[in-house]
């Protein structure tokens, strides 16, 4: 999975509009192969981001779980630890 796209489901507090938009943007960037579209493709790119944001928001609203909500700070700490392990393994010429 693309490391830039964060899991948004089952957090307390729930995902913000900005987080959902950022995930939609990262998804469109990934599948289009472009971080910034050309002028010719800009409208299609932005429309795709808008549509994916809308679908993502609806999906998050409809998902249910019996698991307790995840703690943002704890998940962020785990992500930092994983990143550090990758960086250290890369510096040592190893795979994480």
N, C-alpha and C positions, 0 to 999 in steps of 0.2 A: 504494500500500500504506500501511497505517496506520504512521506513523512510530514509534509506541510499541512495536510488535511487532518484536522483533529477530530476525535470522537466527540460528538455533541450530545448524545443521548444519555439520560439518567444522571445528570449532574444537579447539584443544589448549590447555588441557584441555577435555574435552567439557562440554556444557551441564549446569548444575546443576539439581537438582530445583526450586530456587527460580526459576530462569530459565524453566524449562518451565511452571511454575505461573503466573508473571507473564504469559507470552505467552498462555496459555489464558484468563486473566482479561481481558486486553486484548481478545482476540478476542470474548469473550462481551459485554463492554461495548460494543464497536463494533457488533455485529449486533443487540443488544437496544436500542441507543440510550440506555442507562442506565448510569451509572457506579456507582450504588448502587440495587439493586432495592427495591421496596416490600415490606412484610411479606408481602403476598399472593403476590408473585413470588419471594421469597427462596429458597425450596427449589428451584424450577425453575432459577433462576439458578446456584445453587451446584452443583446436580447437573450442569448443562451444563459448568461450569468443570471439575469432576472428570472428566467423560467426555472432554472435549477434552484435558485434561492427560494422561490415560491413552493416548489415541490418538496424541498428539504424541510421547510417550515411546517408544511402539512404533515409530512412523514413523522417528524419529531412530535407533533401534537397528537398523532394517532398511535404511536408506539406505547406499549405498556410493558411493565416488568414487575416481578415480585422482589427483585433485588433492591437493597437499600441504595439511595442515591450516593454517587461517588463524590468524594471530597476533592475540590479543585486543587487545593494546595498540595495534597498528598499525591495526586496524579501528576502535577507539575514537577514535584520533587523526583518522582520515579522517571519522568521523561528526561530530566536533567541528568540523572544517574546513567540512563541508557546512552545518552549523547556522549557523556564523558567516557564511558566504556568504549564506544565506537571510536572516539578520537584517540584514546590511548592505544587501542588495538591497531589503528591505522598508523600511528607514529611508530609502533613496534613492528610494523609490516605483517601483522596478523589479521585474521578475520575475527570479528566479535563473536 
